[in-house]
Amino acid sequence: MTAGWICGPLSRDDFPESLAYAWTKALAEHWDEVAVTYPAILEDIDPRHTPEVAGGMGLMLHPGAIRAYREMGVAIPDSVVPPEMK
C-alpha cells in the first residue's frame, strides 16, 4: 500500500475503501489538530476543497474519499469520479 499527500490524501486505486473513507473523514474533521504541527497549512489548504483541486489537476478521487466528502456535503465534480462509480 502506498499513500501520500498533495492537496489531499493520495493513494493507489487498490487502497482499501474503508481506509480511504476513514482517512478523508478524520483529516477533514480534525484539520485544526493536523495544523498544530504546521499552522500555515490553515491559510493554504482546506481539505473540503480537495475535490475541486483534484479536478483541476486531472486526478480522480478514491471511492472511499468520495463517500466521505458527500457525507460532509462537499460538491463532487463529475471529472473526479472514477468510471466504476458512474
DRENDO-1510 file (C-alpha; in Angstrom, 1 decimal, always signed):
<recs>
REC; n; res; u; v; w
REC; 1; MET; +0.0; +0.0; +0.0 .
REC; 2; THR; +1.3; +3.4; -0.9 .
REC; 3; ALA; -0.1; +6.7; +0.2 .
REC; 4; GLY; +0.9; +10.4; +0.2 .
REC; 5; TRP; -0.4; +13.9; +0.4 .
REC; 6; ILE; -0.5; +16.8; -2.0 .
REC; 7; CYS; -3.7; +18.9; -1.6 .
REC; 8; GLY; -5.4; +16.0; +0.0 .
REC; 9; PRO; -4.7; +12.3; +0.5 .
REC; 10; LEU; -3.3; +10.5; -2.5 .
REC; 11; SER; -3.4; +6.7; -2.8 .
REC; 12; ARG; -3.3; +3.9; -5.3 .
REC; 13; ASP; -6.6; +2.6; -6.6 .
REC; 14; ASP; -6.3; -0.6; -4.7 .
REC; 15; PHE; -6.1; +1.3; -1.4 .
REC; 16; PRO; -9.0; -0.1; +0.8 .
REC; 17; GLU; -12.2; +1.9; +0.5 .
REC; 18; SER; -12.8; +1.8; +4.2 .
REC; 19; LEU; -9.4; +3.3; +5.0 .
REC; 20; ALA; -9.7; +6.0; +2.3 .
REC; 21; TYR; -13.1; +6.9; +3.8 .
REC; 22; ALA; -11.8; +6.9; +7.4 .
REC; 23; TRP; -8.7; +8.9; +6.5 .
REC; 24; THR; -10.5; +11.5; +4.5 .
REC; 25; LYS; -13.2; +12.0; +7.1 .
REC; 26; ALA; -10.7; +12.1; +10.0 .
REC; 27; LEU; -8.5; +14.7; +8.2 .
REC; 28; ALA; -11.4; +16.9; +7.4 .
REC; 29; GLU; -12.9; +16.7; +10.9 .
REC; 30; HIS; -9.7; +17.2; +12.7 .
REC; 31; TRP; -7.9; +19.6; +10.4 .
REC; 32; ASP; -7.2; +22.1; +13.2 .
REC; 33; GLU; -5.4; +19.4; +15.1 .
REC; 34; VAL; -3.3; +18.5; +12.0 .
REC; 35; ALA; -2.4; +22.2; +11.6 .
REC; 36; VAL; -0.8; +22.2; +15.1 .
REC; 37; THR; +2.3; +20.8; +13.5 .
REC; 38; TYR; +2.2; +23.3; +10.6 .
REC; 39; PRO; +0.0; +26.3; +11.4 .
REC; 40; ALA; +0.4; +27.9; +8.0 .
REC; 41; ILE; -1.5; +25.0; +6.5 .
REC; 42; LEU; -4.7; +26.6; +7.7 .
REC; 43; GLU; -4.1; +29.5; +5.4 .
REC; 44; ASP; -3.1; +27.4; +2.4 .
REC; 45; ILE; -5.2; +24.2; +2.4 .
REC; 46; ASP; -8.8; +23.4; +3.2 .
REC; 47; PRO; -9.5; +19.7; +2.8 .
REC; 48; ARG; -13.0; +20.4; +1.7 .
REC; 49; HIS; -11.6; +21.9; -1.5 .
REC; 50; THR; -9.7; +18.7; -2.4 .
REC; 51; PRO; -12.4; +17.5; -4.9 .
REC; 52; GLU; -12.3; +20.8; -6.8 .
REC; 53; VAL; -8.5; +21.0; -6.7 .
REC; 54; ALA; -8.2; +17.3; -7.8 .
REC; 55; GLY; -10.4; +18.0; -10.8 .
REC; 56; GLY; -8.2; +20.9; -11.8 .
REC; 57; MET; -5.2; +18.6; -11.7 .
REC; 58; GLY; -6.8; +15.9; -13.7 .
REC; 59; LEU; -7.0; +13.5; -10.7 .
REC; 60; MET; -9.8; +11.2; -9.7 .
REC; 61; LEU; -10.9; +10.7; -6.1 .
REC; 62; HIS; -10.9; +7.4; -4.4 .
REC; 63; PRO; -14.4; +6.0; -3.9 .
REC; 64; GLY; -13.9; +6.0; -0.1 .
REC; 65; ALA; -13.0; +9.7; -0.2 .
REC; 66; ILE; -15.9; +10.5; -2.4 .
REC; 67; ARG; -18.3; +8.9; +0.2 .
REC; 68; ALA; -16.7; +10.9; +3.0 .
REC; 69; TYR; -16.9; +14.2; +1.1 .
REC; 70; ARG; -20.5; +13.6; +0.1 .
REC; 71; GLU; -21.4; +12.9; +3.7 .
REC; 72; MET; -19.8; +16.3; +4.6 .
REC; 73; GLY; -21.9; +18.0; +1.9 .
REC; 74; VAL; -18.9; +18.8; -0.4 .
REC; 75; ALA; -19.7; +19.1; -4.1 .
REC; 76; ILE; -18.0; +16.4; -6.1 .
REC; 77; PRO; -17.2; +17.4; -9.8 .
REC; 78; ASP; -18.0; +14.6; -12.2 .
REC; 79; SER; -14.4; +14.8; -13.5 .
REC; 80; VAL; -13.1; +13.3; -10.3 .
REC; 81; VAL; -15.5; +10.4; -10.0 .
REC; 82; PRO; -13.9; +7.2; -11.2 .
REC; 83; PRO; -15.7; +5.4; -14.1 .
REC; 84; GLU; -16.7; +2.5; -11.9 .
REC; 85; MET; -18.8; +4.9; -9.7 .
REC; 86; LYS; -20.7; +6.5; -12.6 .
</recs>
